[in-house]
Amino acid sequence: MMTTTTGALVGGAIGSVSGDRGAAAGAMIGAVTANVLSVALPVAVTYAVGWAVLQGAAGLTRRLRDDARLVY
């Protein structure tokens, strides 16, 4: 609820300053954008962290395999 309200306030302020559309249209766009971001942002962060962990695991596996081939 707070995310939607904040998005509507910011969108309304931007809409009224730009003059292209009214404050009500900006508030609607801001509210929708805030709701979409509240879902999409955690998904994107989770994907990025998972990708980084997989890349780290692949690098560690490569490093362990290369070290195992070395003869001391």
N, CA, C, O and CB atoms as a CASP TS submission, in Angstrom:
PFRMAT TS
TARGET T0000
AUTHOR 0000-0000-0000
METHOD Language model
MODEL 1
PARENT N/A
ATOM      1  N   MET     1       0.825  -1.191   0.000  1.00  0.00           N
ATOM      2  CA  MET     1       0.000   0.000   0.000  1.00  0.00           C
ATOM      3  C   MET     1       0.868   1.252   0.000  1.00  0.00           C
ATOM      4  O   MET     1       0.609   2.202  -0.739  1.00  0.00           O
ATOM      5  CB  MET     1      -0.938  -0.001   1.204  1.00  0.00           C
ATOM      6  N   MET     2       1.896   1.240   0.834  1.00  0.00           N
ATOM      7  CA  MET     2       2.774   2.406   0.906  1.00  0.00           C
ATOM      8  C   MET     2       3.551   2.588  -0.395  1.00  0.00           C
ATOM      9  O   MET     2       3.808   3.715  -0.821  1.00  0.00           O
ATOM     10  CB  MET     2       3.745   2.271   2.087  1.00  0.00           C
ATOM     11  N   THR     3       3.925   1.468  -1.025  1.00  0.00           N
ATOM     12  CA  THR     3       4.644   1.543  -2.294  1.00  0.00           C
ATOM     13  C   THR     3       3.771   2.176  -3.364  1.00  0.00           C
ATOM     14  O   THR     3       4.233   3.019  -4.133  1.00  0.00           O
ATOM     15  CB  THR     3       5.102   0.149  -2.740  1.00  0.00           C
ATOM     16  N   THR     4       2.519   1.772  -3.411  1.00  0.00           N
ATOM     17  CA  THR     4       1.593   2.327  -4.398  1.00  0.00           C
ATOM     18  C   THR     4       1.378   3.816  -4.163  1.00  0.00           C
ATOM     19  O   THR     4       1.353   4.603  -5.109  1.00  0.00           O
ATOM     20  CB  THR     4       0.251   1.587  -4.351  1.00  0.00           C
ATOM     21  N   THR     5       1.223   4.195  -2.911  1.00  0.00           N
ATOM     22  CA  THR     5       1.007   5.603  -2.579  1.00  0.00           C
ATOM     23  C   THR     5       2.224   6.442  -2.932  1.00  0.00           C
ATOM     24  O   THR     5       2.095   7.522  -3.508  1.00  0.00           O
ATOM     25  CB  THR     5       0.678   5.759  -1.096  1.00  0.00           C
ATOM     26  N   THR     6       3.401   5.944  -2.585  1.00  0.00           N
ATOM     27  CA  THR     6       4.625   6.680  -2.907  1.00  0.00           C
ATOM     28  C   THR     6       4.794   6.804  -4.412  1.00  0.00           C
ATOM     29  O   THR     6       5.135   7.875  -4.914  1.00  0.00           O
ATOM     30  CB  THR     6       5.850   5.990  -2.292  1.00  0.00           C
ATOM     31  N   GLY     7       4.558   5.721  -5.133  1.00  0.00           N
ATOM     32  CA  GLY     7       4.651   5.765  -6.592  1.00  0.00           C
ATOM     33  C   GLY     7       3.667   6.747  -7.197  1.00  0.00           C
ATOM     34  O   GLY     7       3.992   7.455  -8.150  1.00  0.00           O
ATOM     35  N   ALA     8       2.459   6.789  -6.641  1.00  0.00           N
ATOM     36  CA  ALA     8       1.454   7.728  -7.143  1.00  0.00           C
ATOM     37  C   ALA     8       1.856   9.170  -6.863  1.00  0.00           C
ATOM     38  O   ALA     8       1.675  10.043  -7.712  1.00  0.00           O
ATOM     39  CB  ALA     8       0.090   7.436  -6.515  1.00  0.00           C
ATOM     40  N   LEU     9       2.401   9.422  -5.676  1.00  0.00           N
ATOM     41  CA  LEU     9       2.838  10.787  -5.350  1.00  0.00           C
ATOM     42  C   LEU     9       3.981  11.243  -6.250  1.00  0.00           C
ATOM     43  O   LEU     9       3.969  12.360  -6.768  1.00  0.00           O
ATOM     44  CB  LEU     9       3.270  10.870  -3.885  1.00  0.00           C
ATOM     45  N   VAL    10       4.963  10.371  -6.429  1.00  0.00           N
ATOM     46  CA  VAL    10       6.102  10.735  -7.282  1.00  0.00           C
ATOM     47  C   VAL    10       5.649  10.889  -8.727  1.00  0.00           C
ATOM     48  O   VAL    10       6.033  11.845  -9.400  1.00  0.00           O
ATOM     49  CB  VAL    10       7.224   9.674  -7.183  1.00  0.00           C
ATOM     50  N   GLY    11       4.839   9.958  -9.206  1.00  0.00           N
ATOM     51  CA  GLY    11       4.337  10.051 -10.577  1.00  0.00           C
ATOM     52  C   GLY    11       3.480  11.279 -10.796  1.00  0.00           C
ATOM     53  O   GLY    11       3.561  11.914 -11.848  1.00  0.00           O
ATOM     54  N   GLY    12       2.655  11.623  -9.812  1.00  0.00           N
ATOM     55  CA  GLY    12       1.834  12.831  -9.924  1.00  0.00           C
ATOM     56  C   GLY    12       2.672  14.086  -9.956  1.00  0.00           C
ATOM     57  O   GLY    12       2.381  15.013 -10.711  1.00  0.00           O
ATOM     58  N   ALA    13       3.722  14.123  -9.134  1.00  0.00           N
ATOM     59  CA  ALA    13       4.608  15.289  -9.130  1.00  0.00           C
ATOM     60  C   ALA    13       5.339  15.420 -10.457  1.00  0.00           C
ATOM     61  O   ALA    13       5.452  16.519 -10.999  1.00  0.00           O
ATOM     62  CB  ALA    13       5.618  15.194  -7.981  1.00  0.00           C
ATOM     63  N   ILE    14       5.831  14.315 -10.978  1.00  0.00           N
ATOM     64  CA  ILE    14       6.533  14.357 -12.267  1.00  0.00           C
ATOM     65  C   ILE    14       5.559  14.727 -13.377  1.00  0.00           C
ATOM     66  O   ILE    14       5.896  15.513 -14.263  1.00  0.00           O
ATOM     67  CB  ILE    14       7.208  12.995 -12.574  1.00  0.00           C
ATOM     68  N   GLY    15       4.351  14.163 -13.335  1.00  0.00           N
ATOM     69  CA  GLY    15       3.357  14.467 -14.360  1.00  0.00           C
ATOM     70  C   GLY    15       2.936  15.922 -14.363  1.00  0.00           C
ATOM     71  O   GLY    15       2.706  16.502 -15.424  1.00  0.00           O
ATOM     72  N   SER    16       2.834  16.518 -13.185  1.00  0.00           N
ATOM     73  CA  SER    16       2.420  17.919 -13.140  1.00  0.00           C
ATOM     74  C   SER    16       3.550  18.857 -13.547  1.00  0.00           C
ATOM     75  O   SER    16       3.295  19.935 -14.082  1.00  0.00           O
ATOM     76  CB  SER    16       1.931  18.277 -11.745  1.00  0.00           C
ATOM     77  N   VAL    17       4.791  18.459 -13.301  1.00  0.00           N
ATOM     78  CA  VAL    17       5.929  19.308 -13.679  1.00  0.00           C
ATOM     79  C   VAL    17       6.168  19.255 -15.178  1.00  0.00           C
ATOM     80  O   VAL    17       6.457  20.277 -15.800  1.00  0.00           O
ATOM     81  CB  VAL    17       7.200  18.877 -12.930  1.00  0.00           C
ATOM     82  N   SER    18       6.047  18.067 -15.761  1.00  0.00           N
ATOM     83  CA  SER    18       6.353  17.942 -17.185  1.00  0.00           C
ATOM     84  C   SER    18       5.317  18.660 -18.042  1.00  0.00           C
ATOM     85  O   SER    18       5.655  19.183 -19.104  1.00  0.00           O
ATOM     86  CB  SER    18       6.428  16.469 -17.583  1.00  0.00           C
ATOM     87  N   GLY    19       4.082  18.694 -17.607  1.00  0.00           N
ATOM     88  CA  GLY    19       3.053  19.398 -18.357  1.00  0.00           C
ATOM     89  C   GLY    19       2.547  18.627 -19.559  1.00  0.00           C
ATOM     90  O   GLY    19       1.602  19.061 -20.218  1.00  0.00           O
ATOM     91  N   ASP    20       3.159  17.492 -19.856  1.00  0.00           N
ATOM     92  CA  ASP    20       2.743  16.701 -21.001  1.00  0.00           C
ATOM     93  C   ASP    20       1.391  16.049 -20.733  1.00  0.00           C
ATOM     94  O   ASP    20       0.497  16.061 -21.579  1.00  0.00           O
ATOM     95  CB  ASP    20       3.796  15.636 -21.332  1.00  0.00           C
ATOM     96  N   ARG    21       1.262  15.484 -19.545  1.00  0.00           N
ATOM     97  CA  ARG    21       0.006  14.896 -19.096  1.00  0.00           C
ATOM     98  C   ARG    21      -0.350  15.535 -17.771  1.00  0.00           C
ATOM     99  O   ARG    21       0.450  16.271 -17.193  1.00  0.00           O
ATOM    100  CB  ARG    21       0.104  13.340 -18.969  1.00  0.00           C
ATOM    101  N   GLY    22      -1.516  15.261 -17.303  1.00  0.00           N
ATOM    102  CA  GLY    22      -1.933  15.811 -16.019  1.00  0.00           C
ATOM    103  C   GLY    22      -1.333  15.043 -14.853  1.00  0.00           C
ATOM    104  O   GLY    22      -0.693  14.007 -15.033  1.00  0.00           O
ATOM    105  N   ALA    23      -1.550  15.567 -13.663  1.00  0.00           N
ATOM    106  CA  ALA    23      -1.034  14.927 -12.458  1.00  0.00           C
ATOM    107  C   ALA    23      -1.714  13.582 -12.221  1.00  0.00           C
ATOM    108  O   ALA    23      -1.092  12.659 -11.694  1.00  0.00           O
ATOM    109  CB  ALA    23      -1.230  15.840 -11.243  1.00  0.00           C
ATOM    110  N   ALA    24      -2.984  13.463 -12.606  1.00  0.00           N
ATOM    111  CA  ALA    24      -3.705  12.201 -12.391  1.00  0.00           C
ATOM    112  C   ALA    24      -3.125  11.084 -13.254  1.00  0.00           C
ATOM    113  O   ALA    24      -2.972   9.954 -12.789  1.00  0.00           O
ATOM    114  CB  ALA    24      -5.202  12.378 -12.698  1.00  0.00           C
ATOM    115  N   ALA    25      -2.806  11.394 -14.498  1.00  0.00           N
ATOM    116  CA  ALA    25      -2.204  10.383 -15.374  1.00  0.00           C
ATOM    117  C   ALA    25      -0.831   9.986 -14.859  1.00  0.00           C
ATOM    118  O   ALA    25      -0.474   8.808 -14.882  1.00  0.00           O
ATOM    119  CB  ALA    25      -2.098  10.906 -16.818  1.00  0.00           C
ATOM    120  N   GLY    26      -0.063  10.956 -14.397  1.00  0.00           N
ATOM    121  CA  GLY    26       1.246  10.654 -13.824  1.00  0.00           C
ATOM    122  C   GLY    26       1.137   9.812 -12.573  1.00  0.00           C
ATOM    123  O   GLY    26       1.965   8.933 -12.335  1.00  0.00           O
ATOM    124  N   ALA    27       0.106  10.081 -11.761  1.00  0.00           N
ATOM    125  CA  ALA    27      -0.105   9.299 -10.545  1.00  0.00           C
ATOM    126  C   ALA    27      -0.463   7.854 -10.880  1.00  0.00           C
ATOM    127  O   ALA    27       0.003   6.929 -10.215  1.00  0.00           O
ATOM    128  CB  ALA    27      -1.209   9.931  -9.687  1.00  0.00           C
ATOM    129  N   MET    28      -1.276   7.659 -11.894  1.00  0.00           N
ATOM    130  CA  MET    28      -1.633   6.297 -12.314  1.00  0.00           C
ATOM    131  C   MET    28      -0.405   5.550 -12.814  1.00  0.00           C
ATOM    132  O   MET    28      -0.178   4.399 -12.440  1.00  0.00           O
ATOM    133  CB  MET    28      -2.714   6.331 -13.412  1.00  0.00           C
ATOM    134  N   ILE    29       0.380   6.198 -13.651  1.00  0.00           N
ATOM    135  CA  ILE    29       1.592   5.569 -14.180  1.00  0.00           C
ATOM    136  C   ILE    29       2.572   5.280 -13.046  1.00  0.00           C
ATOM    137  O   ILE    29       3.193   4.217 -13.022  1.00  0.00           O
ATOM    138  CB  ILE    29       2.255   6.469 -15.249  1.00  0.00           C
ATOM    139  N   GLY    30       2.716   6.205 -12.118  1.00  0.00           N
ATOM    140  CA  GLY    30       3.616   6.001 -10.984  1.00  0.00           C
ATOM    141  C   GLY    30       3.181   4.855 -10.095  1.00  0.00           C
ATOM    142  O   GLY    30       4.018   4.083  -9.628  1.00  0.00           O
ATOM    143  N   ALA    31       1.882   4.730  -9.853  1.00  0.00           N
ATOM    144  CA  ALA    31       1.375   3.644  -9.010  1.00  0.00           C
ATOM    145  C   ALA    31       1.598   2.286  -9.668  1.00  0.00           C
ATOM    146  O   ALA    31       2.008   1.331  -9.009  1.00  0.00           O
ATOM    147  CB  ALA    31      -0.116   3.846  -8.718  1.00  0.00           C
ATOM    148  N   VAL    32       1.329   2.206 -10.955  1.00  0.00           N
ATOM    149  CA  VAL    32       1.532   0.940 -11.673  1.00  0.00           C
ATOM    150  C   VAL    32       3.013   0.589 -11.716  1.00  0.00           C
ATOM    151  O   VAL    32       3.386  -0.564 -11.502  1.00  0.00           O
ATOM    152  CB  VAL    32       0.962   1.026 -13.109  1.00  0.00           C
ATOM    153  N   THR    33       3.852   1.575 -11.990  1.00  0.00           N
ATOM    154  CA  THR    33       5.297   1.337 -12.036  1.00  0.00           C
ATOM    155  C   THR    33       5.820   0.871 -10.687  1.00  0.00           C
ATOM    156  O   THR    33       6.653  -0.033 -10.629  1.00  0.00           O
ATOM    157  CB  THR    33       6.034   2.604 -12.471  1.00  0.00           C
ATOM    158  N   ALA    34       5.351   1.466  -9.613  1.00  0.00           N
ATOM    159  CA  ALA    34       5.794   1.063  -8.275  1.00  0.00           C
ATOM    160  C   ALA    34       5.400  -0.376  -7.976  1.00  0.00           C
ATOM    161  O   ALA    34       6.186  -1.123  -7.393  1.00  0.00           O
ATOM    162  CB  ALA    34       5.206   1.997  -7.212  1.00  0.00           C
ATOM    163  N   ASN    35       4.203  -0.771  -8.365  1.00  0.00           N
ATOM    164  CA  ASN    35       3.766  -2.150  -8.123  1.00  0.00           C
ATOM    165  C   ASN    35       4.550  -3.147  -8.965  1.00  0.00           C
ATOM    166  O   ASN    35       4.894  -4.230  -8.490  1.00  0.00           O
ATOM    167  CB  ASN    35       2.278  -2.290  -8.414  1.00  0.00           C
ATOM    168  N   VAL    36       4.830  -2.788 -10.201  1.00  0.00           N
ATOM    169  CA  VAL    36       5.616  -3.679 -11.060  1.00  0.00           C
ATOM    170  C   VAL    36       7.030  -3.825 -10.512  1.00  0.00           C
ATOM    171  O   VAL    36       7.570  -4.931 -10.470  1.00  0.00           O
ATOM    172  CB  VAL    36       5.657  -3.145 -12.512  1.00  0.00           C
ATOM    173  N   LEU    37       7.629  -2.720 -10.093  1.00  0.00           N
ATOM    174  CA  LEU    37       8.989  -2.779  -9.555  1.00  0.00           C
ATOM    175  C   LEU    37       9.054  -3.540  -8.238  1.00  0.00           C
ATOM    176  O   LEU    37      10.064  -4.180  -7.946  1.00  0.00           O
ATOM    177  CB  LEU    37       9.532  -1.377  -9.360  1.00  0.00           C
ATOM    178  N   SER    38       7.997  -3.480  -7.444  1.00  0.00           N
ATOM    179  CA  SER    38       8.019  -4.204  -6.168  1.00  0.00           C
ATOM    180  C   SER    38       8.034  -5.713  -6.384  1.00  0.00           C
ATOM    181  O   SER    38       8.425  -6.459  -5.487  1.00  0.00           O
ATOM    182  CB  SER    38       6.810  -3.812  -5.314  1.00  0.00           C
ATOM    183  N   VAL    39       7.616  -6.169  -7.555  1.00  0.00           N
ATOM    184  CA  VAL    39       7.684  -7.593  -7.879  1.00  0.00           C
ATOM    185  C   VAL    39       8.941  -7.900  -8.689  1.00  0.00           C
ATOM    186  O   VAL    39       9.630  -8.883  -8.414  1.00  0.00           O
ATOM    187  CB  VAL    39       6.429  -8.029  -8.657  1.00  0.00           C
ATOM    188  N   ALA    40       9.241  -7.072  -9.675  1.00  0.00           N
ATOM    189  CA  ALA    40      10.340  -7.363 -10.597  1.00  0.00           C
ATOM    190  C   ALA    40      11.711  -7.187  -9.963  1.00  0.00           C
ATOM    191  O   ALA    40      12.629  -7.942 -10.283  1.00  0.00           O
ATOM    192  CB  ALA    40      10.237  -6.480 -11.807  1.00  0.00           C
ATOM    193  N   LEU    41      11.873  -6.227  -9.085  1.00  0.00           N
ATOM    194  CA  LEU    41      13.186  -5.969  -8.497  1.00  0.00           C
ATOM    195  C   LEU    41      13.681  -7.128  -7.639  1.00  0.00           C
ATOM    196  O   LEU    41      14.833  -7.530  -7.802  1.00  0.00           O
ATOM    197  CB  LEU    41      13.139  -4.709  -7.667  1.00  0.00           C
ATOM    198  N   PRO    42      12.879  -7.688  -6.732  1.00  0.00           N
ATOM    199  CA  PRO    42      13.375  -8.854  -5.983  1.00  0.00           C
ATOM    200  C   PRO    42      13.686 -10.060  -6.875  1.00  0.00           C
ATOM    201  O   PRO    42      14.631 -10.803  -6.609  1.00  0.00           O
ATOM    202  CB  PRO    42      12.358  -9.258  -4.938  1.00  0.00           C
ATOM    203  N   VAL    43      12.899 -10.250  -7.920  1.00  0.00           N
ATOM    204  CA  VAL    43      13.166 -11.356  -8.842  1.00  0.00           C
ATOM    205  C   VAL    43      14.500 -11.138  -9.548  1.00  0.00           C
ATOM    206  O   VAL    43      15.288 -12.073  -9.682  1.00  0.00           O
ATOM    207  CB  VAL    43      12.024 -11.496  -9.878  1.00  0.00           C
ATOM    208  N   ALA    44      14.758  -9.920  -9.998  1.00  0.00           N
ATOM    209  CA  ALA    44      16.015  -9.623 -10.686  1.00  0.00           C
ATOM    210  C   ALA    44      17.214  -9.769  -9.754  1.00  0.00           C
ATOM    211  O   ALA    44      18.253 -10.289 -10.160  1.00  0.00           O
ATOM    212  CB  ALA    44      15.978  -8.212 -11.265  1.00  0.00           C
ATOM    213  N   VAL    45      17.080  -9.318  -8.521  1.00  0.00           N
ATOM    214  CA  VAL    45      18.187  -9.440  -7.561  1.00  0.00           C
ATOM    215  C   VAL    45      18.449 -10.909  -7.240  1.00  0.00           C
ATOM    216  O   VAL    45      19.603 -11.328  -7.160  1.00  0.00           O
ATOM    217  CB  VAL    45      17.876  -8.655  -6.260  1.00  0.00           C
ATOM    218  N   THR    46      17.392 -11.690  -7.057  1.00  0.00           N
ATOM    219  CA  THR    46      17.552 -13.118  -6.786  1.00  0.00           C
ATOM    220  C   THR    46      18.234 -13.819  -7.950  1.00  0.00           C
ATOM    221  O   THR    46      19.103 -14.665  -7.739  1.00  0.00           O
ATOM    222  CB  THR    46      16.195 -13.767  -6.506  1.00  0.00           C
ATOM    223  N   TYR    47      17.852 -13.479  -9.170  1.00  0.00           N
ATOM    224  CA  TYR    47      18.476 -14.060 -10.355  1.00  0.00           C
ATOM    225  C   TYR    47      19.955 -13.691 -10.421  1.00  0.00           C
ATOM    226  O   TYR    47      20.795 -14.543 -10.711  1.00  0.00           O
ATOM    227  CB  TYR    47      17.755 -13.593 -11.626  1.00  0.00           C
ATOM    228  N   ALA    48      20.276 -12.425 -10.155  1.00  0.00           N
ATOM    229  CA  ALA    48      21.666 -11.977 -10.225  1.00  0.00           C
ATOM    230  C   ALA    48      22.529 -12.670  -9.173  1.00  0.00           C
ATOM    231  O   ALA    48      23.658 -13.066  -9.460  1.00  0.00           O
ATOM    232  CB  ALA    48      21.743 -10.461 -10.048  1.00  0.00           C
ATOM    233  N   VAL    49      22.009 -12.815  -7.970  1.00  0.00           N
ATOM    234  CA  VAL    49      22.772 -13.494  -6.912  1.00  0.00           C
ATOM    235  C   VAL    49      22.959 -14.966  -7.266  1.00  0.00           C
ATOM    236  O   VAL    49      24.048 -15.511  -7.081  1.00  0.00           O
ATOM    237  CB  VAL    49      22.056 -13.356  -5.540  1.00  0.00           C
ATOM    238  N   GLY    50      21.926 -15.605  -7.763  1.00  0.00           N
ATOM    239  CA  GLY    50      22.040 -17.006  -8.174  1.00  0.00           C
ATOM    240  C   GLY    50      23.044 -17.190  -9.293  1.00  0.00           C
ATOM    241  O   GLY    50      23.826 -18.140  -9.278  1.00  0.00           O
ATOM    242  N   TRP    51      23.029 -16.290 -10.263  1.00  0.00           N
ATOM    243  CA  TRP    51      23.988 -16.349 -11.365  1.00  0.00           C
ATOM    244  C   TRP    51      25.410 -16.185 -10.844  1.00  0.00           C
ATOM    245  O   TRP    51      26.313 -16.907 -11.267  1.00  0.00           O
ATOM    246  CB  TRP    51      23.677 -15.268 -12.413  1.00  0.00           C
ATOM    247  N   ALA    52      25.615 -15.244  -9.931  1.00  0.00           N
ATOM    248  CA  ALA    52      26.951 -15.019  -9.378  1.00  0.00           C
ATOM    249  C   ALA    52      27.434 -16.241  -8.601  1.00  0.00           C
ATOM    250  O   ALA    52      28.608 -16.602  -8.683  1.00  0.00           O
ATOM    251  CB  ALA    52      26.954 -13.780  -8.469  1.00  0.00           C
ATOM    252  N   VAL    53      26.546 -16.874  -7.857  1.00  0.00           N
ATOM    253  CA  VAL    53      26.928 -18.078  -7.113  1.00  0.00           C
ATOM    254  C   VAL    53      27.299 -19.198  -8.078  1.00  0.00           C
ATOM    255  O   VAL    53      28.287 -19.899  -7.860  1.00  0.00           O
ATOM    256  CB  VAL    53      25.781 -18.533  -6.180  1.00  0.00           C
ATOM    257  N   LEU    54      26.521 -19.372  -9.138  1.00  0.00           N
ATOM    258  CA  LEU    54      26.848 -20.411 -10.111  1.00  0.00           C
ATOM    259  C   LEU    54      28.171 -20.133 -10.810  1.00  0.00           C
ATOM    260  O   LEU    54      28.954 -21.054 -11.044  1.00  0.00           O
ATOM    261  CB  LEU    54      25.738 -20.534 -11.141  1.00  0.00           C
ATOM    262  N   GLN    55      28.427 -18.878 -11.143  1.00  0.00           N
ATOM    263  CA  GLN    55      29.703 -18.533 -11.777  1.00  0.00           C
ATOM    264  C   GLN    55      30.862 -18.778 -10.824  1.00  0.00           C
ATOM    265  O   GLN    55      31.914 -19.268 -11.236  1.00  0.00           O
ATOM    266  CB  GLN    55      29.699 -17.069 -12.238  1.00  0.00           C
ATOM    267  N   GLY    56      30.677 -18.441  -9.560  1.00  0.00           N
ATOM    268  CA  GLY    56      31.715 -18.691  -8.562  1.00  0.00           C
ATOM    269  C   GLY    56      31.966 -20.174  -8.376  1.00  0.00           C
ATOM    270  O   GLY    56      33.113 -20.600  -8.245  1.00  0.00           O
ATOM    271  N   ALA    57      30.900 -20.966  -8.363  1.00  0.00           N
ATOM    272  CA  ALA    57      31.048 -22.412  -8.213  1.00  0.00           C
ATOM    273  C   ALA    57      31.752 -23.011  -9.426  1.00  0.00           C
ATOM    274  O   ALA    57      32.578 -23.912  -9.285  1.00  0.00           O
ATOM    275  CB  ALA    57      29.677 -23.077  -8.013  1.00  0.00           C
ATOM    276  N   ALA    58      31.430 -22.517 -10.609  1.00  0.00           N
ATOM    277  CA  ALA    58      32.093 -23.015 -11.814  1.00  0.00           C
ATOM    278  C   ALA    58      33.573 -22.650 -11.802  1.00  0.00           C
ATOM    279  O   ALA    58      34.417 -23.468 -12.169  1.00  0.00           O
ATOM    280  CB  ALA    58      31.417 -22.450 -13.076  1.00  0.00           C
ATOM    281  N   GLY    59      33.890 -21.440 -11.388  1.00  0.00           N
ATOM    282  CA  GLY    59      35.291 -21.022 -11.298  1.00  0.00           C
ATOM    283  C   GLY    59      36.053 -21.822 -10.262  1.00  0.00           C
ATOM    284  O   GLY    59      37.206 -22.193 -10.483  1.00  0.00           O
ATOM    285  N   LEU    60      35.421 -22.088  -9.140  1.00  0.00           N
ATOM    286  CA  LEU    60      36.064 -22.885  -8.095  1.00  0.00           C
ATOM    287  C   LEU    60      36.300 -24.310  -8.578  1.00  0.00           C
ATOM    288  O   LEU    60      37.355 -24.888  -8.318  1.00  0.00           O
ATOM    289  CB  LEU    60      35.209 -22.893  -6.816  1.00  0.00           C
ATOM    290  N   THR    61      35.332 -24.874  -9.275  1.00  0.00           N
ATOM    291  CA  THR    61      35.489 -26.222  -9.819  1.00  0.00           C
ATOM    292  C   THR    61      36.634 -26.260 -10.820  1.00  0.00           C
ATOM    293  O   THR    61      37.453 -27.178 -10.794  1.00  0.00           O
ATOM    294  CB  THR    61      34.186 -26.696 -10.482  1.00  0.00           C
ATOM    295  N   ARG    62      36.694 -25.260 -11.708  1.00  0.00           N
ATOM    296  CA  ARG    62      37.786 -25.185 -12.676  1.00  0.00           C
ATOM    297  C   ARG    62      39.133 -25.083 -11.975  1.00  0.00           C
ATOM    298  O   ARG    62      40.094 -25.752 -12.353  1.00  0.00           O
ATOM    299  CB  ARG    62      37.591 -23.993 -13.612  1.00  0.00           C
ATOM    300  N   ARG    63      39.193 -24.247 -10.962  1.00  0.00           N
ATOM    301  CA  ARG    63      40.449 -24.052 -10.237  1.00  0.00           C
ATOM    302  C   ARG    63      40.874 -25.329  -9.524  1.00  0.00           C
ATOM    303  O   ARG    63      42.057 -25.671  -9.512  1.00  0.00           O
ATOM    304  CB  ARG    63      40.312 -22.908  -9.227  1.00  0.00           C
ATOM    305  N   LEU    64      39.919 -26.034  -8.931  1.00  0.00           N
ATOM    306  CA  LEU    64      40.253 -27.284  -8.248  1.00  0.00           C
ATOM    307  C   LEU    64      40.724 -28.348  -9.232  1.00  0.00           C
ATOM    308  O   LEU    64      41.652 -29.100  -8.934  1.00  0.00           O
ATOM    309  CB  LEU    64      39.046 -27.797  -7.463  1.00  0.00           C
ATOM    310  N   ARG    65      40.103 -28.416 -10.385  1.00  0.00           N
ATOM    311  CA  ARG    65      40.522 -29.392 -11.399  1.00  0.00           C
ATOM    312  C   ARG    65      41.908 -29.063 -11.931  1.00  0.00           C
ATOM    313  O   ARG    65      42.719 -29.968 -12.133  1.00  0.00           O
ATOM    314  CB  ARG    65      39.514 -29.437 -12.555  1.00  0.00           C
ATOM    315  N   ASP    66      42.194 -27.795 -12.162  1.00  0.00           N
ATOM    316  CA  ASP    66      43.515 -27.400 -12.651  1.00  0.00           C
ATOM    317  C   ASP    66      44.583 -27.671 -11.609  1.00  0.00           C
ATOM    318  O   ASP    66      45.679 -28.111 -11.959  1.00  0.00           O
ATOM    319  CB  ASP    66      43.526 -25.923 -13.037  1.00  0.00           C
ATOM    320  N   ASP    67      44.296 -27.422 -10.338  1.00  0.00           N
ATOM    321  CA  ASP    67      45.267 -27.684  -9.277  1.00  0.00           C
ATOM    322  C   ASP    67      45.503 -29.177  -9.108  1.00  0.00           C
ATOM    323  O   ASP    67      46.602 -29.587  -8.734  1.00  0.00           O
ATOM    324  CB  ASP    67      44.792 -27.076  -7.956  1.00  0.00           C
ATOM    325  N   ALA    68      44.505 -29.988  -9.374  1.00  0.00           N
ATOM    326  CA  ALA    68      44.663 -31.431  -9.216  1.00  0.00           C
ATOM    327  C   ALA    68      45.601 -31.991 -10.278  1.00  0.00           C
ATOM    328  O   ALA    68      46.233 -33.023 -10.053  1.00  0.00           O
ATOM    329  CB  ALA    68      43.303 -32.131  -9.289  1.00  0.00           C
ATOM    330  N   ARG    69      45.703 -31.338 -11.423  1.00  0.00           N
ATOM    331  CA  ARG    69      46.564 -31.814 -12.502  1.00  0.00           C
ATOM    332  C   ARG    69      48.027 -31.454 -12.287  1.00  0.00           C
ATOM    333  O   ARG    69      48.910 -32.056 -12.897  1.00  0.00           O
ATOM    334  CB  ARG    69      46.095 -31.253 -13.817  1.00  0.00           C
ATOM    335  N   LEU    70      48.284 -30.493 -11.442  1.00  0.00           N
ATOM    336  CA  LEU    70      49.666 -30.076 -11.216  1.00  0.00           C
ATOM    337  C   LEU    70      50.436 -31.152 -10.467  1.00  0.00           C
ATOM    338  O   LEU    70      49.911 -31.805  -9.565  1.00  0.00           O
ATOM    339  CB  LEU    70      49.710 -28.755 -10.439  1.00  0.00           C
ATOM    340  N   VAL    71      51.685 -31.320 -10.858  1.00  0.00           N
ATOM    341  CA  VAL    71      52.565 -32.266 -10.177  1.00  0.00           C
ATOM    342  C   VAL    71      53.554 -31.452  -9.374  1.00  0.00           C
ATOM    343  O   VAL    71      54.260 -30.607  -9.925  1.00  0.00           O
ATOM    344  CB  VAL    71      53.295 -33.225 -11.187  1.00  0.00           C
ATOM    345  N   TYR    72      53.613 -31.699  -8.082  1.00  0.00           N
ATOM    346  CA  TYR    72      54.501 -30.917  -7.226  1.00  0.00           C
ATOM    347  C   TYR    72      55.821 -31.585  -7.059  1.00  0.00           C
ATOM    348  O   TYR    72      56.694 -31.062  -6.366  1.00  0.00           O
ATOM    349  CB  TYR    72      53.882 -30.685  -5.882  1.00  0.00           C
TER
END
